[in-house]
Amino acid sequence: MCIKAPTTDIQPLGTILTRFISFHYDDYNVYMVGNSSPVITKMIMQELAPYLIRNKTSAGLSNSFTHLHQFNQFYQQTVKAIRLGKASTFNQYHDYIALDLLDHIRQDQSLNSYLSVQVQKLAKENSELFKTLKFFLLNHENKKQTALDLQIHRSTLDYRLNKLERNTRLITTSISHQIIIKYII
């Protein structure tokens, strides 16, 4: 687990756990917990939340690892959980694995090979409909939240979604396409 902190204040977990190693590295307080379980994770999240809110910072939790030589990989996971996370306090890497993968694909410029021609065409030719589709999928197909995010009336959203369905059939494509659409741009 990492906590973004400019100083080496290693205090927050001192009262929560007794078996951990901590050190400060690259603007993060890093904690390696000896035994991890869902119960311990939940307890850490509950106990740590007030500290994170009070100090206006956030924490990231990697997947668990068994060998010390894997440390760097899992350290990077915690940093990515903080960077990609939407929660203002505690972000777990397993919630952002797909986003991390897509971010990697986008960085190496190979994303276009994963997108259908329809999606690429929509992104180039009709940015308004593309943005509508993107927000609709990011909001897990919640029309009310999508209309709020786009600052449009609900009937306008319905009109745009119907137009997408009629012209491109993107709404009915496979889940894998929807996941990829979410994170482009």
Long-range contacts (C-beta under 8 A, 24 or more apart in sequence): 1-30, 1-31, 1-33, 1-44, 1-59, 1-60, 1-61, 1-62, 1-78, 2-28, 2-29, 2-30, 2-31, 2-59, 2-60, 2-75, 2-78, 2-79, 2-82, 3-28, 3-29, 3-31, 3-48, 3-52, 3-57, 3-58, 3-59, 4-28, 4-57, 4-58, 4-59, 4-82, 5-29, 5-55, 5-57, 12-48, 12-51, 13-44, 13-48, 15-47, 16-43, 16-44, 16-47, 16-48, 17-44, 25-75, 28-78, 28-79, 30-75, 30-78, 32-71, 36-64, 41-92, 45-90, 48-89, 48-90, 49-89, 49-90, 52-88, 52-89, 52-90, 53-88, 53-89, 58-82, 58-85, 58-87, 58-88, 58-89, 58-90, 58-91, 59-89, 59-90, 59-91, 60-85, 60-90, 60-91, 60-92, 60-93, 61-90, 61-91, 61-92, 61-93, 62-93, 63-93, 63-94, 98-179, 99-183, 102-179, 102-180, 102-182, 102-183, 102-184, 103-183, 106-183, 106-184, 111-180, 111-184, 114-180, 115-177, 115-180, 115-181, 115-184, 116-173, 116-177, 118-168, 118-169, 118-170, 119-170, 119-177, 119-180, 119-181, 119-184, 122-164, 122-168, 122-170, 123-184, 123-185, 128-160, 129-160, 129-163, 129-164, 130-185, 132-157, 132-160, 132-161, 132-164, 133-164, 133-170, 133-171, 133-181, 134-181, 134-182, 134-184, 134-185, 136-161, 136-171, 137-178, 137-181, 137-182, 138-182
